[in-house]
Amino acid sequence: MTRFLFVLFLNLLFCGNIAVAQSEGRGDGQRSSLIRAFENYAAKGQLQEATESGVRAAALYYKENLYKESFDLLRRIDQSIYSAKLADDKAAALHYLTTKERMQMYVKLKRGASAKDQLDIMERHAVAAGDENLKNDLLYAKTIYYYTFGENAKGNAVFKEMAARLTNQKEYDKVDEVYQTLIANGRKSGNANLVAQSYDSYIVWKDSVNALKVADETGALKQQIADNEQAISEKDSSLATRKAVIAALCVLLVILVAVLVLGAIVLMRFVLLTRKQKKTIALLQDNNALKAKFIGNISAQLEPTLKRLDQRQQEVKAMIDFTDHIQLLSELENSTETPEMEDTQVQPFCEELMNSISDKVKTDVVLTVNAPKMSVQFNRQYVSHVLLHLLKNAAEYTPEGGHIRLEFKKRSAHTQQFLITDTGCGIAEERREEVFKPFHEIKDLTAGDGLGLPICKQMAMKMGGDLTIDSEYIKGTRFVLSLHQ
């Protein structure tokens, strides 16, 4: 019975849709072209074009989680604007674009306070620029911020203000485009709250604007009728002329009725489609939750049975570890909570981790810690798990007389890194992406289930960072845990 449950468990896992990390670096060519365009435009004094090119390149950086490079590029753009000594309103309009990118990065990193600071700076730039388009864009950015961080009431209020402003200007197509963009952004970022709020607001607005359109068309028709009657009274009031005008008015009325009927049909189709999409989104979310719960239940049912077996047997211990890893990976993939940060003294933290593997290394292996005496904020539980797993791997694969090194580096005001280097056999270049993918290959569980590094990768991403292998280091293996604040 236990064997049957275990086989069923594996089949369910391998048949499911398992997300894999997408390959990086596809946008390197486009990014490099945009950076060259920024530099060329800046050299010629064409700051508008330079800023737009640079901001697009910065967006490509942080879409690949290269936040340090994105922040550095935005600082270069701001410096070019300062150096150009533009008029205050023009400089403010350009600074607004760079500040907006920073705000969007902080939103992606789920750092609400930092995103709000950038939003306040954007507002000052929009006022200084005196540009109505920027003020409308600012309302849109505020809506994104409030919905993303769960402040739905404020998000609704700001969005209502923005929609009302554009609607009063009769920019109906622009309002519709803004709604569609907001919904698309919610889908891309996986923000179910943003999608739901956007749909609800969109349906309410669509109903109201249809009434306004009908009123506008009716008013225009009435004005046209009045103009025609005035023209008739000023001209020859012959019967033939009057009949022609009446016929024209009848045609216009028929067209109006046809437009109203067609508009009602389109509106009904849209409402039905919107409701169907909302149900689909809800169903997908429910399915994911049920799948995670199902996997957890199976693991929980297997665990007591496995623990009643002889855990001294290597196969039994391997299966117990495997169920534990499955539960942890499932929790990480389905959790939406951001890990809490805490102040930690780096040097004693690193030394404690290194000391914990001193009895696991081979003869004459040198252990070195290079960490400054400083306090840094990060999630201690996740970072400890990742670094300890990497250190144990290094102890296993580093031969006698080798060297294992744990370092901490502060790369910028917002980026820090832990580096673990060993002089082991290294990882082949073609396998460096595969080691972070769960269930990439079926292997003997007694030799490891291959879930250790995927779990570490998920923890790094949950903290808004990343775990990578340094491709330039060839004398062994160097893992880099990058964290962004």
N, C-alpha and C positions, 0 to 999 in steps of 0.2 A: 504493500500500500504506500509506504514511504517513497519507494522508487518510482511508482506511478505518479505521485504528486510532484516529485522533483522533475521528471521528464515533462509533464504537463506544464510546469512552471517555465522551463527553458523554452519550450515550443512557443508559448505565449510571448515571451520576451523577444525571441528571434523573429517572429512573424509581425511584430508591431512596427509602427513607423518610428524609427530612432533618428533623432536629429543629429547631424554631423556638422562639424565646423566647416565653414566655407573657406576655400583657398584664399589667401591674402595676396596682395600685391598686384591685382588686376588693374588697379587705377594708377599705378606708378607712372606710366607714360603720360596720361592725361594730367596728372598732378604736376609733373615736371614741366609740361608745356605751359600750364597756367602760371607756375612760379616764374618761368622765363618771361611770360607776357607781363606779369606784374613788374618785374625788374626793368623791362624795356620801357613800359609806359611811364614808370616812375622817373626813369632817367630823362625822358622827354618832357616831363612836367605834366603829363596827362593823368592827373590824380584820380579822376572818376573811373576811367578804364582800369587804372592800376589797382585801385581798391576793389573793384568788382572781380577782377581776375584773382587777386590774392585771397579774397574771402571764399571764392569757390574752391580754391586749392586747400584752404584750411578746413572746409567742410569735408573734403575727401579724406583728409588726414584723420579727423576724429570719427568718421564713419568706420575706419579700420582700427579704432581704439588707439591711435597714435596721438594722444592728447598733448604730450609735451611739444611735439613738433607743431601741432596746430596753435597752441598758445604762443610759441616762439614766433611763428609766422605772423600772427595777428599783432604782436608787439612791433615787428618790423614795419607792418603796414601803418600802424599809428605813428611811428617815428617818421615815416615818409610824409604823412599828412602834416605833422608838426613842423617839419623842416621846410615844407612848401610855403608856409606863412600865408595861408589862404584867408579870405574873409571869414568872419566868425560863423555866419550861417552856413556857408559851404563846407567849412571844416567840421561843423557839428553834424551835418548830413552824412559825411563820410565816416566820422567816428561812430555814428549810429549803427552803420553796417557791421563794423568790427565788434562792437559791444553786443549786437544781436547774436553773432556767432558764439561768443563766450556764453551768453545766456543759454543758448540751445545746447551747448556742451554740458553745462551744469544741470540742465533738465534731464539730459540723457543719463548723467551720472547719479540722478536722484538726489542732488545736493540743493535742497530747497532754499536755504539761507543765501548761498552764493548766487543762485539764479535770481533771487529777489533783488540782491544788490545790483546786479547787472541790469535788471529791469528798471530800477530807479534811475540808473545812469542813462539808459535809453530814453526815458521820459524827459530828462534834462536836455539831451541832444535834440529830441524831436521839437521841444519848445523853442530852443535856440535856433533851429533851422527854419522854423515857421512854415513847414511843409505839411499840407493837409494829408498827402499820401502817407507820410511817415507817421502822422498821428493815427490814421486808420490802421497802419501796420502795427503800431504800438498796442492798439486795442486787441488786435489778433494775437500778438505775443502774450499779452496778459491773460487772454482766454486760455491759451495753451498751458501757461504756468498754473493757473488756478485749477483747471481740470486735472492736470497731471498730478498735483499734490493734494487732490481730494477736496479742494475748497470750491465745491460745486455752486454754492449760492453766489459767491463772488464771480465765478466763471460765467454763470448765467447772466448776471447783471452787466458785466463788461461786454459779453457777446451781444446782449440785447441793445446796448448803447451803440456798438459798432454797426449792427444790422439796421438799427433805426436811422443812423446817420446816412448810410449808403442808400437806404430805402427812400428817405426824404429827398435825396438827390436823384431819385428814380434810376439808380444804378443797380437794377434788379439782377442783371447778369453777373455783376461783380459780387453781390451778396451770395448768389447761388454758387459761384466759383469758390468763395471763401468757405462756405459750408462743405463743399465737396473736398477741398484741400484739407480741412480740419478732420473730416472723417477718414480720409486717406492716411493722414499722419497718425491718427489713432490706431489704424490697422497695422501700419508698418512698425510702430513701436510696441505693439501688443498691449496698448492701453485700453482695456475694455471699458473703463469708466469714461474716457474721453469719447469713444465711439458711441456709447449709449447716450451721453448727454448731448452730443452733436446731433444724433438722429432725432431725439425728442425736440430739440430747439428748431431743427430744420423743418420738421413736420408742421410745427406751430407757425413758423414764419411763412412757409409755403402756402398754408391756408389763408393767412392774412394778406399776402402779396397778391394772390389770385383775385381777391376782392378788390384790391387797389387797381390792379390791371383792368378789371372789368369797369371800374368807375372811370379810369382814365380813358378807356376806349369809348365808353358811353358818353363821357363829356366831350371827347373829340368829335364823336358822331353828332352830338347835339349842336356843337359849334359849327360843324360843317353844314348841318341842316339850316341853321340860322343864317350862315353866310350865303347859302344858296337862295334862301327866301329873300334876303336883302337884294341879292343880284337880280332876282326875278322882278322884284318891285321897282327896281331902277331901270329895267329894260322893258322892252315891249312885252306886255302881259297877254300875249296871244295864247290861245288855248293850246296850240301845238307845243309851244315852249313849256307851258305849265305841265302838260302831260309828260314831256320828256324828263323834266326835273323830278316829277313824282315817281316816274319809273326808276330814275337813278336812285332816288331815296329808298325805294322799295328794295332795289338790288343791294344797297348798303345795309339795310336792315336784315336782309337774308344772310349776307356775309357775316354780319355781327352775330346773328343767332348761330350760324355754322361754327364760327370761331369759339363762341361760348360752349357749344356742345363738345367740340373737339378738345377744348381746354379741360372740360370736366372729365372726359374719357382719359386724357393723359394724366390728370391728377389722380384719378382712381387707380390707374395702373401703377403709378409711382407709389401711392400709399400701400397698395398690396405688396409690391416688390420690397418696399422698406420693411414692412412687417415680417416678410419671409426672411430677409437678411438678418433681422434682429433675432428671429427664432433660430436661424442657422448658427449664429455666433453663440447664443446661449447653449445650444445643443453641443457644440464643440467644446465649450468650457466644461459643461457637465460631463462629457465623455472623458476628458482629460482627468478631471477630479476622480471619476469612478475608476479609471484605469490605475491611477496612483493608489487609490484605496484598495483595489483588488490585489495589486502586487504586494502592498504592505500586508494584507490579510494572509496571502499565501505564505509570505516569508515568516509571518508570526506563527502560522500553523506548523510550518516545517521546523522552526527553531526548537521548540520543546522536544520534538521527536529526535532530532539530531543530537541534542545535548544529552539524551538518555543513552546514546551509543558511547562506545569507548573513544573518548576524545584524544587518547594517545595515538590512535591510528591517524596517519597522515591524511587519508582520504576524508575521514569524518571532520577533522579540523578544517580542511580546505573547504568543505561544503558549508560549514558554519560561518567561516569568514566570508564566503561568497554571498550568503543570504544577508549578512550584515552590510556588505558593500552595496548590494542591490537596494536595500532599504534606504541607505544613506544617499545614493545617487538619485533615487526616485524623489526623496524629500527635497534635494537641492534643485532638481529640474522643475518641480512643481511649486516651490516656495516663491512667494512674491515679496517677502519681507527683506529689508535691507539690514545686513549685519550691523550690530551696534559697535561703535568705535570707543576705544579707551586709551588713555595715556600710558605708555610703556617705556621703560628705560631700555634702550636698545642693547647696550653692551652686556649687562647681566642676562638679558633674555637670550641673546645668541650663545653666550658661554654655557648657559644651562642646557640648551638644546645639544650643543656639541658634546658636552660631558655625558649626555644620556646614551651616546653611541660608542663611548670609549671602549667598552667591553665587547663590541661587535666587530671591530676592525681587525685586519690581519697584522702579522708581526711587522714592527718598524714602520707602520703607516703614521705619517705626521698629520696632526689635526691643528688647524690654524683658524683663529677668529680675528677678523679685522672689522671692528664696529666702533663708532665714536660714542663718547659719553654724552648722550642727548636723549630727550624724550620725544616720542613720535606717537601719533594717533593711528591705531589700526585695530582690527578685530583680532584679539589675542588667540581665541580658540581656532579660528580658521588658519591664521598664519602659522601657528604652532603645528597644526595637522599637516599643512603643506610642507613646511621646512623639515619636519621630523621624517616624513615619508621620503623626501629627497635625500636626506642624510643617511637613512638606512639603506637606500638603494646604492648610494655611493660607497658605503662600508662593504656591501656585498660584492661590488664589481671592481673595487680598487685592489690591485695586487700588493704583495709584500713590498715594503720600502716605498710605497706610493705616498700621495699627498691629497688630503681633503681640506678644502678651504670654504669658510662661510664668511661672506662680506655684506656690509650694508652701505649703500651709497645714496646720498641726497642729490637727485638729478636736477631738481628745480624747486621752486616754492610749492609746486603742486604735485610733484612726482618723486617717488622714492623706490629703491630696488633692493631686494635681497638676492645675492648671487651665491650659488653653491657650485663649486668646481672640484672635479676629481681627475685623477690620472689613470682612469680605468680604460676599458677597451673602446669606449665611445659608442655612439648610436649612428648607424648608417644614414646617409643623407635622405635616402628614399623612405625611411621609416620615421623621420622626425615629426611628420604630421600625423602618421597613423597611431603613434603611441598615446595621443590624446583623445582618440576616438573609442568609445566603449563598444564592446562586442564586435570589434573589427575582425577577429578570427576566433575559431573554436580551438581551444587548447586544453591540455590536461590541467585540471584545477589544482592538483598538487604542486604544479610548477608556477602557480600564481594565476589569478583570474583576469589580469590585465585591466582591472578597474581602478587601481590606485592613482595613476596619473590622470585619467578622465575626471575622477572625483576632485583631485587637486585643481584641475583646470576650472571645474565648475565653481569651486570655492573662490578662486581668484577672480572670476568674472562676477560672482555675487558681490564682491567687495569693490566692484568698479574697476578692476585691474585686469591682468592677464598673466599667464604662465607660458613661457616660450623656451626654446633651446637656442643658445647662441651659436649661429651657423659659422661664425668666424673662428671659434675656438676648436682646434683640431687635435690637441694633445690628450684628449679624454672627452669629458662631457661637462658643459656648463649650463645649468638651468637658471633662468632669470625670472623672478617673481616681481612684477611691476605693480605698484599701487598708486592710485591717483586720488587727490583730495579735492 
